[in-house]
């Protein structure tokens, strides 16, 4: 009976290793984590700026500016500029108004 009590008294111990395994597997599948406007985003390894925008379902690129690690990336370079793990992206969308 004491062995059964240990299992039922500590169910969190059964899930803890699975939680860490899931985190490791999700990192291997996703490839890398970058920061986009101070929020973590999972991307495939060596994703480009364009792929990052597409994964975030940005509908229109008109009026959008992107900086990677505080350096502006020209729109014509979005498809070739590869991101690295822990890069910091800032997306800015111009808007009209008064």
Order of alpha helices (4+ residues) and beta strands (2+ residues): alpha-alpha-beta-beta-alpha-beta-beta-beta
